[in-house]
Amino acid sequence: MRQIYLDNGATSFPKAPGVVDAMTHFLANVGSNTGRGIYESSFEAEHIVYETRELIAELFHFPTPSHVIFTKNITESINVILKGILRAGDHVIVSSVEHNAVMRPLHALASKGITFSKVKCSTEGVLNPEDIRQEIKKETRAVVMTHASNVSGTILDLESVGQICRDNGIFFIVDAAQTVGFVDVDFQKLQADAIAFTGHKSLLGPQGMGGFIVSEAFAKSMTTFIEGGTGSLSDRETQPEYLPDKFEAGTLNIPGIYGLHAALQYLNQTGLENIQKKELHLVTQFILGLQEMEGIRIIGKKGSKERTGVVSIDVPEFDNASISYQLYAKYGIATRCGMHCAPSAHETLGTFPQGTVRFSFSHFNEMNDVTDALKALKEIISEQQ
Ligand SMILES: Cc1ncc(COP(=O)(O)O)c(C=O)c1O
């Protein structure tokens, strides 16, 4: 049976051409650590790591590659940022469609005297940035927000949020897990202080690679999450204060960085506009097909504007998990069901506690994936009736 992979919102597959070769090349031919050796292979690894910082900085229109910090994923990035910046008594504002990568650290920080308020999005997942103003108090230190919901695919108007943060002297931290590699994410236009990313979704890189970008002032206000060897200032027992070393203790995931490097080169060659165009075409056709079916609720926006390649549906008469299971068992179509680690998003979108079946496309999908998924869904639903 042909497998149709429609779970790119969880992690993209296939990865970009060149990723496997780049990782294999590192492991087979290079193998060295960075910043710690005075031999050729160490210089090569160092060069690729630096170039990857440059590619990431360019992608986010950020001028300083040394402010690109590597982590293992965006969850780690968000933990490092939140736990590094927030102090007892601080208040944080989030949207009601955040992933648990944001919500769980904030709940954990409650025991340290940090509070948060949620700004409710509409049932289509749309944020009214003006609602943020009502939640601002004198203790508000940061707004932390996803750029797009991983449940509905709705993109939030973060440029307006960034302006509100600037007007009120509040830090602005962005979770770009669902957008970078699909839309242009511009650090300056968003007026962000920190943007966190993960390498294995739309960036088309391997798992185990993520990071964040920070402004100078924000990085200075942050404390470190872990400390240790950096290969720099090794005569001292204290962590270097400069970037990226301040936040990169221990050996990096260098095979992962080689993979991400290849993925970023592929994205540059292909062009974000082309990726977006193809993905949105597939999504639009998929939504049009869904709209012709009885008994399906399309969650979030129905059009192709301000959305990503994620489409969630709820089939109120049936069990969503069973539909997702049958899509795979009978038709080889991989989707994701349940809460997608974002319970508050489901409460907002009216899909709590039943969850949704999530179809998430990449530009590697083709039109026959869309038609096969629609046909399979139709058959499954008609068999249950
Ligand atoms: C919006 C959002 N934030 C954070 C994450 C967590 O990503 P990772 O598991 O790579 O840390 C995800 C993953 O689904 C996500 O969709």
The ligand as an SDF file (V2000), in Angstrom:
LIG
                    3D

 16 16  0  0  0  0  0  0  0  0999 V2000
    3.3060   25.6500   17.8240 C   0  0  0  0  0  0  0  0  0  0  0  0
    4.2690   24.6160   18.3340 C   0  0  0  0  0  0  0  0  0  0  0  0
    5.1370   24.9390   19.2980 N   0  0  0  0  0  0  0  0  0  0  0  0
    6.0210   24.0420   19.7860 C   0  0  0  0  0  0  0  0  0  0  0  0
    6.0750   22.7580   19.3070 C   0  0  0  0  0  0  0  0  0  0  0  0
    7.0740   21.7970   19.8640 C   0  0  0  0  0  0  0  0  0  0  0  0
    8.0310   21.4280   18.9160 O   0  0  0  0  0  0  0  0  0  0  0  0
    9.2560   20.4730   19.3050 P   0  0  0  0  0  0  0  0  0  0  0  0
    8.6440   19.1530   19.6830 O   0  0  0  0  0  0  0  0  0  0  0  0
   10.0900   20.3880   18.0950 O   0  0  0  0  0  0  0  0  0  0  0  0
    9.9370   21.0960   20.4590 O   0  0  0  0  0  0  0  0  0  0  0  0
    5.1920   22.3710   18.3040 C   0  0  0  0  0  0  0  0  0  0  0  0
    5.1960   20.9720   17.7990 C   0  0  0  0  0  0  0  0  0  0  0  0
    4.1900   20.4560   17.3760 O   0  0  0  0  0  0  0  0  0  0  0  0
    4.2710   23.3190   17.7990 C   0  0  0  0  0  0  0  0  0  0  0  0
    3.4060   22.9970   16.8340 O   0  0  0  0  0  0  0  0  0  0  0  0
  1  2  1  0
  2  3  1  0
  2 15  2  0
  3  4  2  0
  4  5  1  0
  5  6  1  0
  5 12  2  0
  6  7  1  0
  7  8  1  0
  8  9  2  0
  8 10  1  0
  8 11  1  0
 12 13  1  0
 12 15  1  0
 13 14  2  0
 15 16  1  0
M  END
$$$$
